[in-house]
Amino acid sequence: MSSPDPAIRDIIRDAQWLAHRYDPGHDAVHMRFVPRARHGDIPFLTDEYLGATDAPLVLRLGDAMKQAPPRAPIHFLFHSAYCCSTLLAAAMDIPGVAMGLKEPVLLNDLIGWRHRGAKGPEVARVLDAGLHLLARPFGPGEAVVVKPSNLINPLIPAIMSLRPGARALLLHAPLEPYLASIARKGMWGRLWVRDLFQKLVREGMIAPLGIAPSDYLGLTDIQVAAVGWLAQQHQFHTLCDQLGARVATLNSETLVARPTESLAALARLFGLQLDDSRVRAIASGPVFARDAKNGAAFTPGQRAEAAQRGVEAHADEIAKVIHWATVMAENAGIALHLPRSLIA
């Protein structure tokens, strides 16, 4: 038997080498060198933010897995978008305790591959390997907390089945702030919700709402946003029923209003060893004092003021769509509030 390639072994055992992309044509994983400090500088682990590189390091998945170290405990921040999930993932960069990964693209690649016709067993094989590579510890005793893109939410049941020791937070925004966030982002927000809508249709997640495909084009952009919110709300309800104590739910308004309590409860959910003083330091520190997307400083009350401006600017449309969505939810049996709240 040949001895392990020491170069591959050293790379795979170093969590600074991010498992970045999956290439199904060659069953290969693309690795990018991302030091811990770099994670803190960027909102997402995408090429746009990681920057140009001569070429990623490409390894056959089988070769990478032969050298993979024992995986760290892994937990998840699943979300329905525009709900402070990036902020919360950044707060999980706690040396000696945990490291947060913000939207690794490898998981997005698996959704795209599945949509192109990949078979379930093959996707499960690569998902299992990908989760192992993402769960390489950054430091001794550290857990890894992954915040995927919400585009991978259809894979949540498979992820939680493959990792029975994992816990997950289901983070969401209440309907009105969510719609206001989409509306105030203008064309790009509206395009984003239509792209999400198409992917949810492909996954069969719109069907429970009873909207005929012939009616899709008749929906306004904000109605499309509300449909996506309801579809994800329905999925999160189902996950609460299926996974029980392995999941908890939290809305973004509560997180922003009660960061210390939220962090303490999340640490308990994930089994992280954080004492009260450290929780308070994180909640009052720089992570919660700046915009997680662009790094700009937040003044007290700025988030609430921006959200209120979004509601006021589009008040008539948002109010009408909320009424419409409430009727849709009642007809489909979807509660507008999730069970299993992280904090009372």
C-alpha positions as CSV (number, residue, x, y, z in Angstrom):
1,M,0.0,0.0,0.0
2,S,1.4,3.4,-0.9
3,S,2.0,5.9,1.8
4,P,-0.1,9.0,2.1
5,D,1.0,12.1,0.2
6,P,2.2,14.3,3.0
7,A,1.3,17.5,1.1
8,I,-2.4,16.4,0.7
9,R,-2.4,15.2,4.3
10,D,-1.2,18.5,5.6
11,I,-3.7,20.5,3.5
12,I,-6.7,18.4,4.4
13,R,-5.8,18.5,8.1
14,D,-5.6,22.3,8.1
15,A,-9.1,23.9,8.3
16,Q,-7.7,27.1,6.8
17,W,-7.9,25.2,3.5
18,L,-11.6,25.6,2.8
19,A,-13.5,22.9,0.9
20,H,-14.9,25.6,-1.5
21,R,-16.4,23.9,-4.5
22,Y,-17.4,20.5,-5.8
23,D,-16.9,19.5,-9.4
24,P,-19.1,16.5,-10.2
25,G,-17.5,16.0,-13.6
26,H,-14.3,15.0,-12.0
27,D,-15.6,14.0,-8.5
28,A,-13.2,16.6,-7.2
29,V,-13.2,19.2,-4.5
30,H,-11.6,22.7,-4.9
31,M,-9.7,24.0,-1.9
32,R,-9.1,27.7,-1.1
33,F,-6.7,28.9,1.5
34,V,-8.8,31.1,3.8
35,P,-7.1,32.0,7.2
36,R,-9.3,32.5,10.2
37,A,-8.9,36.3,10.1
38,R,-10.1,36.4,6.5
39,H,-13.4,34.8,7.5
40,G,-14.0,37.7,9.8
41,D,-13.3,40.3,7.0
42,I,-15.9,39.0,4.5
43,P,-19.7,38.3,4.7
44,F,-19.8,35.2,2.5
45,L,-17.3,32.5,1.4
46,T,-18.0,33.2,-2.2
47,D,-15.5,34.0,-5.0
48,E,-16.8,37.5,-5.1
49,Y,-15.6,38.1,-1.6
50,L,-12.6,35.6,-1.4
51,G,-11.1,37.5,-4.4
52,A,-9.1,36.3,-7.3
53,T,-6.7,33.4,-7.1
54,D,-4.4,31.9,-9.7
55,A,-6.2,28.5,-9.3
56,P,-7.8,26.6,-6.5
57,L,-6.1,23.4,-5.3
58,V,-8.1,20.6,-6.9
59,L,-8.2,17.2,-5.2
60,R,-10.2,14.1,-6.1
61,L,-12.8,13.7,-3.4
62,G,-11.7,10.2,-2.6
63,D,-8.1,11.3,-2.1
64,A,-9.2,14.1,0.2
65,M,-11.3,11.9,2.3
66,K,-8.5,9.4,2.8
67,Q,-6.6,12.1,4.6
68,A,-9.5,13.8,6.4
69,P,-9.0,14.2,10.2
70,P,-11.7,13.3,12.7
71,R,-14.5,15.7,12.2
72,A,-15.3,18.3,14.8
73,P,-18.8,18.6,16.3
74,I,-20.9,20.4,13.6
75,H,-24.1,22.5,14.0
76,F,-26.1,24.6,11.7
77,L,-27.7,28.0,11.4
78,F,-30.5,27.4,8.8
79,H,-32.4,30.5,7.8
80,S,-35.0,32.0,5.4
81,A,-32.8,35.0,4.5
82,Y,-32.8,38.7,5.5
83,C,-32.9,37.7,9.2
84,C,-29.4,38.6,10.7
85,S,-28.0,35.1,10.0
86,T,-24.7,36.5,8.7
87,L,-24.4,38.5,11.9
88,L,-25.1,35.4,14.1
89,A,-22.6,33.2,12.1
90,A,-19.9,35.9,12.6
91,A,-20.6,35.8,16.3
92,M,-19.7,32.1,16.3
93,D,-16.0,32.9,15.6
94,I,-15.0,32.2,19.2
95,P,-11.4,30.9,19.4
96,G,-11.2,27.8,21.5
97,V,-14.9,27.2,21.3
98,A,-16.3,27.4,17.8
99,M,-15.9,28.7,14.3
100,G,-18.7,29.9,12.0
101,L,-18.6,29.3,8.2
102,K,-20.8,31.7,6.3
103,E,-22.5,30.2,3.2
104,P,-19.8,27.8,1.9
105,V,-20.5,27.4,-1.9
106,L,-19.8,23.7,-1.9
107,L,-23.3,23.1,-0.5
108,N,-24.8,25.3,-3.2
109,D,-23.0,23.2,-5.8
110,L,-24.8,20.1,-4.5
111,I,-28.2,21.7,-5.0
112,G,-27.3,22.8,-8.5
113,W,-26.0,19.3,-9.3
114,R,-29.2,17.8,-8.0
115,H,-31.3,20.1,-10.1
116,R,-29.2,19.0,-13.2
117,G,-30.3,15.4,-12.5
118,A,-27.9,14.0,-10.0
119,K,-29.2,10.9,-8.3
120,G,-30.1,10.9,-4.6
121,P,-27.5,8.3,-3.5
122,E,-24.7,10.2,-5.3
123,V,-25.7,13.5,-3.8
124,A,-25.9,11.9,-0.3
125,R,-22.4,10.4,-0.8
126,V,-20.9,13.8,-1.7
127,L,-23.0,15.6,0.9
128,D,-21.6,13.3,3.6
129,A,-18.0,13.9,2.5
130,G,-18.6,17.6,2.1
131,L,-19.9,17.9,5.6
132,H,-16.9,16.0,6.9
133,L,-14.5,18.4,5.1
134,L,-16.4,21.5,6.4
135,A,-16.3,20.1,10.0
136,R,-12.5,20.1,10.3
137,P,-11.8,22.0,13.5
138,F,-9.9,25.3,13.4
139,G,-8.5,24.7,16.9
140,P,-8.4,21.9,19.5
141,G,-11.9,21.3,21.0
142,E,-13.7,23.7,18.7
143,A,-17.0,23.0,17.1
144,V,-17.9,24.2,13.6
145,V,-21.1,26.1,13.0
146,V,-22.2,26.3,9.4
147,K,-24.6,28.9,8.1
148,P,-25.5,27.7,4.6
149,S,-27.3,29.8,2.0
150,N,-31.1,29.4,2.3
151,L,-31.0,27.9,-1.2
152,I,-29.9,24.6,0.3
153,N,-32.8,24.4,2.8
154,P,-34.3,21.5,0.8
155,L,-31.3,19.5,1.9
156,I,-31.9,20.1,5.6
157,P,-33.5,16.7,6.3
158,A,-30.7,14.9,4.6
159,I,-28.0,17.0,6.4
160,M,-29.6,16.4,9.8
161,S,-30.0,12.7,9.0
162,L,-26.4,12.3,8.0
163,R,-25.3,14.1,11.2
164,P,-27.5,12.8,14.1
165,G,-25.4,14.6,16.7
166,A,-25.9,18.0,15.0
167,R,-28.3,20.7,16.4
168,A,-29.8,23.5,14.3
169,L,-31.2,26.9,14.8
170,L,-34.0,27.8,12.4
171,L,-33.6,31.6,12.0
172,H,-36.2,33.7,10.3
173,A,-37.6,37.3,10.0
174,P,-41.3,38.0,10.8
175,L,-43.3,38.5,7.6
176,E,-43.6,42.3,7.7
177,P,-39.8,43.1,8.2
178,Y,-39.0,40.4,5.6
179,L,-41.2,42.0,3.0
180,A,-39.9,45.5,3.9
181,S,-36.3,44.2,3.4
182,I,-37.1,42.9,-0.1
183,A,-39.0,46.1,-1.1
184,R,-36.3,48.5,0.0
185,K,-33.6,46.6,-1.9
186,G,-35.3,47.6,-5.1
187,M,-34.8,45.6,-8.3
188,W,-32.1,43.3,-6.9
189,G,-34.2,42.2,-4.0
190,R,-37.2,41.6,-6.3
191,L,-35.0,39.6,-8.7
192,W,-33.6,37.6,-5.8
193,V,-37.1,36.5,-4.5
194,R,-38.1,35.5,-8.0
195,D,-35.0,33.3,-8.3
196,L,-35.7,31.8,-4.9
197,F,-39.4,31.2,-6.0
198,Q,-38.2,29.2,-9.1
199,K,-36.0,27.0,-7.0
200,L,-38.7,26.4,-4.4
201,V,-41.1,25.5,-7.2
202,R,-38.5,23.0,-8.5
203,E,-38.3,21.4,-5.0
204,G,-42.1,21.1,-4.7
205,M,-42.2,23.6,-1.8
206,I,-44.8,25.9,-3.3
207,A,-47.3,23.1,-3.9
208,P,-48.8,23.2,-0.3
209,L,-50.0,26.7,-0.9
210,G,-52.3,25.7,-3.7
211,I,-51.3,28.3,-6.2
212,A,-51.8,27.1,-9.7
213,P,-48.8,27.4,-12.0
214,S,-50.9,29.4,-14.4
215,D,-51.2,32.1,-11.7
216,Y,-47.5,32.5,-11.1
217,L,-47.0,35.3,-13.6
218,G,-49.9,37.2,-12.0
219,L,-48.1,37.6,-8.7
220,T,-46.5,40.9,-7.8
221,D,-42.8,40.9,-6.7
222,I,-43.9,41.3,-3.0
223,Q,-46.4,38.5,-3.4
224,V,-43.7,36.3,-4.7
225,A,-41.6,37.3,-1.7
226,A,-44.5,36.4,0.7
227,V,-45.0,33.0,-1.1
228,G,-41.3,32.2,-0.5
229,W,-41.6,33.2,3.1
230,L,-44.7,31.0,3.6
231,A,-43.0,28.0,1.9
232,Q,-40.0,28.2,4.2
233,Q,-42.2,28.8,7.2
234,H,-44.1,25.6,6.3
235,Q,-40.8,23.7,6.0
236,F,-39.6,25.0,9.4
237,H,-42.8,23.9,11.0
238,T,-42.3,20.4,9.5
239,L,-38.7,20.3,10.7
240,C,-39.7,21.2,14.3
241,D,-42.2,18.3,14.2
242,Q,-39.6,15.9,12.8
243,L,-36.5,16.9,14.7
244,G,-37.9,17.9,18.1
245,A,-35.3,19.0,20.6
246,R,-32.5,18.9,17.9
247,V,-33.8,22.3,16.6
248,A,-34.9,25.6,18.0
249,T,-36.4,28.7,16.3
250,L,-35.5,32.4,16.6
251,N,-36.8,35.4,14.8
252,S,-34.5,38.3,13.9
253,E,-36.4,40.9,15.9
254,T,-35.8,38.9,19.1
255,L,-32.1,38.3,18.2
256,V,-31.5,42.1,17.8
257,A,-33.5,43.1,20.9
258,R,-32.1,40.4,23.2
259,P,-28.6,39.4,21.9
260,T,-27.2,38.2,25.2
261,E,-30.1,35.9,25.9
262,S,-30.1,34.6,22.4
263,L,-26.4,33.8,22.4
264,A,-26.5,32.1,25.8
265,A,-29.5,29.9,24.6
266,L,-27.7,29.1,21.3
267,A,-24.6,28.1,23.2
268,R,-26.7,25.7,25.3
269,L,-28.4,24.3,22.1
270,F,-25.1,23.6,20.5
271,G,-23.4,22.4,23.7
272,L,-20.7,25.2,23.5
273,Q,-18.8,26.0,26.7
274,L,-19.5,29.8,27.0
275,D,-19.7,31.4,30.4
276,D,-21.9,34.5,31.0
277,S,-19.0,37.0,30.8
278,R,-17.9,35.8,27.4
279,V,-21.5,35.8,26.1
280,R,-21.9,39.4,27.3
281,A,-18.6,40.3,25.7
282,I,-19.7,39.0,22.3
283,A,-23.1,40.5,22.5
284,S,-21.7,44.0,23.4
285,G,-18.7,43.6,21.0
286,P,-17.9,44.7,17.5
287,V,-19.9,41.9,15.7
288,F,-23.3,43.3,16.9
289,A,-22.1,46.9,16.4
290,R,-21.6,46.7,12.6
291,D,-23.4,45.7,9.5
292,A,-22.5,42.0,8.8
293,K,-22.6,42.5,5.1
294,N,-20.5,45.7,4.6
295,G,-18.8,46.3,8.0
296,A,-20.3,49.7,8.4
297,A,-20.9,50.8,12.1
298,F,-24.4,50.7,13.5
299,T,-25.6,53.4,15.9
300,P,-28.1,52.4,18.5
301,G,-31.6,51.9,17.0
302,Q,-30.3,52.2,13.4
303,R,-31.5,48.7,12.4
304,A,-35.0,49.4,13.7
305,E,-35.0,52.8,12.0
306,A,-34.0,51.3,8.6
307,A,-36.6,48.6,8.9
308,Q,-39.3,51.2,9.7
309,R,-38.3,53.3,6.7
310,G,-38.7,50.3,4.5
311,V,-42.2,49.6,5.9
312,E,-43.2,53.2,5.5
313,A,-42.0,53.6,2.0
314,H,-44.0,50.6,0.8
315,A,-46.7,50.6,3.4
316,D,-49.7,50.2,1.2
317,E,-48.3,47.3,-0.9
318,I,-46.9,45.5,2.2
319,A,-50.1,45.8,4.1
320,K,-52.2,44.4,1.2
321,V,-49.7,41.5,0.7
322,I,-49.6,40.7,4.4
323,H,-53.5,40.4,4.4
324,W,-53.3,38.2,1.3
325,A,-50.5,36.0,2.7
326,T,-52.5,35.6,6.0
327,V,-55.5,34.3,4.1
328,M,-53.2,32.0,2.1
329,A,-51.6,30.7,5.3
330,E,-55.0,30.1,6.9
331,N,-56.2,28.2,3.9
332,A,-53.0,26.1,3.8
333,G,-52.9,25.5,7.5
334,I,-49.6,27.3,8.0
335,A,-49.2,29.1,11.3
336,L,-47.4,32.4,11.1
337,H,-45.4,31.8,14.3
338,L,-43.0,28.9,14.7
339,P,-42.9,26.5,17.7
340,R,-39.8,25.6,19.7
341,S,-38.6,29.1,20.4
342,L,-35.0,29.4,21.4
343,I,-35.9,31.8,24.2
344,A,-39.2,32.5,25.9
